[in-house]
């Protein structure tokens, strides 16, 4: 005999329903799509397909959200680290270590890795430069310095500006900003400066951090005057002090502003694509400038 809608279940039907594994007194017809244990409505967690139990969701073993999905994030979407200045410390340490090597090995080492378009280098007794296929100079020059004052000024700037920026962006995004901004400064120097003019220093990358800091402060509606004053002072030194590669400063600053804007303003649903896409676009510009200048010099 058919059972009318709303009529009580028979003993056989009731006995066939399992009980929730977390609440044995509750019958249920739903099971976890991952472990297949029965779960009641209180224990059901929506997954991309069906429902999961709290343990599978907590362990990230099913198709639902992994534990990392609920981790706190920085403003730019990066993971909040236990030491928010770790990358800045490593960069400062690396620059200092390379400077010690410079002091130990002398000009031969420096002239082998500084940024040079194309020129005869007496100490090496050969024609050297990026145009000679030494593209690594675009990178290595970012970690070389010409004097104690030079490295002291750059490392203090890196520590003061880099630490808070790393905390706001997260390690990966901060490192991408630093590296790509530095390369933008090197590429613009290679493109514009005299081919026989050597250049070195972390200033391009640090000016990139300046630019990104200004964008971040504007995004947070902070008082912009301190960072603007500091940036103006640095630009005065850039154009008013002799033997400073202003091209690296401007290239790094422009790269930092572009990448920084993408980092802090990208919509959440396409955040990583836009952020790293901006880095890729700046890198494409770096490659283009390098190829153009190489064609001119060869």
GUDRENVO-134690 format. One line per 5 residues: number of its first residue (from 0); for each residue x, y, z of C-alpha. Coordinates in nm, 2 decimals. Layout:
NUM = X,Y,Z  ...
//
This chain:
0 = 0.00,0.00,0.00  0.13,0.34,-0.09  0.19,0.59,0.20  0.00,0.92,0.17  0.21,1.24,0.19
5 = 0.26,1.35,0.55  0.17,1.02,0.70  0.41,0.87,0.97  0.70,0.66,0.85  0.68,0.29,0.91
10 = 0.93,0.12,1.14  1.13,-0.03,0.85  1.18,0.32,0.69  1.29,0.48,1.02  1.53,0.20,1.09
15 = 1.70,0.24,0.75  1.81,0.61,0.82  2.16,0.64,0.96  2.24,0.88,1.24  2.49,1.17,1.23
20 = 2.83,1.06,1.33  2.87,1.37,1.55  2.51,1.37,1.69  2.40,1.00,1.72  2.05,1.10,1.83
25 = 1.98,1.27,1.49  1.88,1.07,1.19  1.99,1.19,0.85  1.99,1.10,0.49  2.29,1.32,0.40
30 = 2.65,1.20,0.40  2.99,1.38,0.35  3.09,1.37,-0.01  3.45,1.31,0.10  3.45,1.06,0.38
35 = 3.08,0.94,0.33  3.00,0.96,0.70  2.64,1.07,0.77  2.60,1.43,0.88  2.30,1.62,1.01
40 = 2.20,1.97,0.89  2.40,2.13,1.18  2.72,1.96,1.06  2.67,2.01,0.68  2.92,2.25,0.52
45 = 2.85,2.35,0.16  3.11,2.23,-0.09  3.14,2.27,-0.46  2.95,1.94,-0.50  2.72,1.83,-0.21
50 = 2.82,1.87,0.15  3.12,1.79,0.37  3.17,1.72,0.73  3.35,1.97,0.96  3.66,1.75,0.98
55 = 3.71,1.72,0.61  3.67,2.10,0.57  3.91,2.16,0.86  4.18,1.93,0.71  4.14,2.07,0.36
60 = 4.10,1.71,0.23  3.78,1.76,0.04  3.65,1.98,-0.23  3.55,2.26,0.01  3.77,2.55,0.12
65 = 4.11,2.45,0.25  4.23,2.59,0.58  4.44,2.85,0.40  4.13,3.00,0.26  4.04,3.14,0.60
70 = 4.39,3.26,0.69  4.42,3.63,0.75  4.57,3.81,0.45  4.75,4.14,0.39  4.60,4.43,0.21
75 = 4.74,4.30,-0.12  4.62,3.94,-0.05  4.95,3.80,0.07  4.99,3.56,0.36  5.06,3.72,0.69
80 = 5.40,3.59,0.81  5.54,3.54,1.15  5.83,3.77,1.06  5.69,4.05,0.84  6.04,4.19,0.76
85 = 6.22,3.86,0.67  6.27,3.95,0.30  6.39,4.30,0.39  6.64,4.15,0.63  6.77,3.91,0.36
90 = 6.80,4.19,0.10  6.99,4.41,0.34  7.22,4.12,0.44  7.28,4.03,0.07  7.37,4.38,-0.02
95 = 7.61,4.41,0.28  7.77,4.07,0.20  7.83,4.17,-0.17  7.98,4.50,-0.05  8.22,4.31,0.17
100 = 8.32,4.10,-0.13  8.38,4.43,-0.32  8.61,4.56,-0.05  8.80,4.23,-0.04  8.84,4.17,-0.42
105 = 8.86,4.53,-0.53  8.78,4.70,-0.86  8.82,4.39,-1.08  8.52,4.23,-0.91  8.31,4.55,-0.93
110 = 8.40,4.62,-1.29  8.30,4.26,-1.38  7.94,4.30,-1.25  7.84,4.67,-1.26  7.60,4.80,-1.52
115 = 7.79,4.90,-1.84  7.65,4.94,-2.19  7.96,4.86,-2.40  8.31,4.98,-2.34  8.67,4.87,-2.31
120 = 8.76,4.80,-1.94  9.13,4.84,-1.88  9.14,4.63,-1.56  8.97,4.34,-1.75  9.16,4.41,-2.07
125 = 8.85,4.35,-2.28  8.53,4.50,-2.42  8.26,4.45,-2.16  7.89,4.54,-2.12  7.53,4.43,-2.16
130 = 7.56,4.48,-2.54  7.83,4.21,-2.53  7.57,3.96,-2.41  7.63,4.02,-2.04  7.27,4.07,-1.95
135 = 7.34,3.95,-1.60  7.48,4.30,-1.53  7.12,4.44,-1.52  7.07,4.23,-1.21  7.41,4.22,-1.04
140 = 7.45,4.60,-1.05  7.15,4.62,-0.82  7.36,4.46,-0.54  7.68,4.66,-0.58  7.77,5.00,-0.42
145 = 8.04,5.25,-0.47  8.12,5.37,-0.12  8.03,5.34,0.25  7.80,5.64,0.23  7.63,5.49,-0.08
150 = 7.55,5.16,0.08  7.46,5.32,0.42  7.21,5.55,0.27  7.05,5.28,0.05  7.03,5.02,0.33
155 = 6.88,5.27,0.57  6.62,5.36,0.31  6.55,4.99,0.24  6.50,4.92,0.61  6.27,5.22,0.68
160 = 6.06,5.18,0.37  6.09,4.82,0.29  5.98,4.67,0.62  5.64,4.83,0.64  5.58,4.77,0.27
165 = 5.66,4.40,0.31  5.41,4.38,0.59  5.14,4.54,0.38  5.21,4.33,0.06  5.33,4.00,0.18
170 = 5.67,3.84,0.10  5.61,3.72,-0.26  5.45,4.04,-0.39  5.71,4.26,-0.21  6.00,4.06,-0.36
175 = 5.84,4.09,-0.71  5.80,4.46,-0.66  6.16,4.50,-0.55  6.31,4.29,-0.82  6.11,4.42,-1.11
180 = 6.15,4.79,-1.01  6.53,4.74,-0.99  6.53,4.59,-1.33  6.33,4.88,-1.47  6.59,5.12,-1.33
185 = 6.87,4.92,-1.48  6.70,4.90,-1.82  6.63,5.27,-1.84  6.99,5.34,-1.74  7.12,5.11,-2.01
190 = 6.88,5.27,-2.27  6.97,5.64,-2.20  7.31,5.66,-2.03  7.63,5.67,-2.22  7.75,5.33,-2.32
195 = 8.08,5.37,-2.13  7.92,5.50,-1.81  7.93,5.24,-1.54  7.64,5.23,-1.29  7.57,5.04,-0.97
200 = 7.35,5.05,-0.66  7.02,4.94,-0.52  6.87,5.28,-0.57  6.64,5.18,-0.86  6.47,4.91,-0.65
205 = 6.45,5.14,-0.35  6.29,5.42,-0.56  6.04,5.15,-0.67  5.96,5.10,-0.30  5.91,5.47,-0.26
210 = 5.66,5.48,-0.55  5.47,5.18,-0.41  5.46,5.33,-0.06  5.31,5.65,-0.20  5.04,5.45,-0.37
215 = 4.97,5.24,-0.06  4.94,5.55,0.16  4.70,5.71,-0.08  4.50,5.38,-0.08  4.48,5.39,0.30
220 = 4.40,5.76,0.30  4.71,5.84,0.52  4.88,6.18,0.53  5.09,6.18,0.21  5.31,6.48,0.31
225 = 5.59,6.28,0.48  5.64,6.04,0.19  5.62,6.32,-0.06  5.87,6.53,0.13  6.11,6.23,0.15
230 = 6.07,6.16,-0.22  6.13,6.52,-0.32  6.45,6.52,-0.11  6.57,6.21,-0.28  6.49,6.35,-0.62
235 = 6.68,6.67,-0.54  6.98,6.46,-0.45  6.92,6.25,-0.77  6.95,6.55,-1.00  7.17,6.78,-0.79
240 = 7.45,6.54,-0.68  7.72,6.45,-0.93  7.78,6.09,-1.04  7.43,5.97,-0.96  7.25,5.76,-1.22
245 = 6.92,5.94,-1.23  6.80,5.71,-1.49  6.79,5.42,-1.25  6.60,5.63,-0.99  6.33,5.74,-1.24
250 = 6.30,5.39,-1.40  6.26,5.23,-1.06  6.01,5.49,-0.94  5.79,5.45,-1.25  5.80,5.08,-1.22
255 = 5.72,5.09,-0.85  5.42,5.32,-0.90  5.28,5.10,-1.18  5.33,4.78,-0.99  5.23,4.93,-0.65
260 = 4.90,5.05,-0.80  4.82,4.70,-0.93  4.92,4.55,-0.59  4.69,4.75,-0.37  4.40,4.83,-0.61
265 = 4.34,4.49,-0.78  3.99,4.35,-0.72  3.99,4.05,-0.50  3.84,3.80,-0.75  4.13,3.87,-1.00
270 = 4.39,3.99,-0.76  4.68,3.77,-0.84  4.63,3.79,-1.22  4.63,4.17,-1.22  4.92,4.20,-0.97
275 = 5.16,3.96,-1.14  5.03,4.07,-1.48  5.15,4.42,-1.40  5.49,4.28,-1.31  5.50,4.09,-1.64
280 = 5.41,4.41,-1.83  5.70,4.60,-1.67  5.93,4.31,-1.74  5.82,4.32,-2.11  5.92,4.69,-2.11
285 = 6.25,4.60,-1.96  6.32,4.34,-2.23  6.21,4.59,-2.50  6.44,4.87,-2.38  6.73,4.62,-2.35
290 = 6.68,4.49,-2.70  6.65,4.84,-2.85  6.97,4.96,-2.68  7.16,4.64,-2.77  7.06,4.69,-3.14
295 = 7.20,5.05,-3.12  7.53,4.95,-2.97  7.61,4.64,-3.19
//
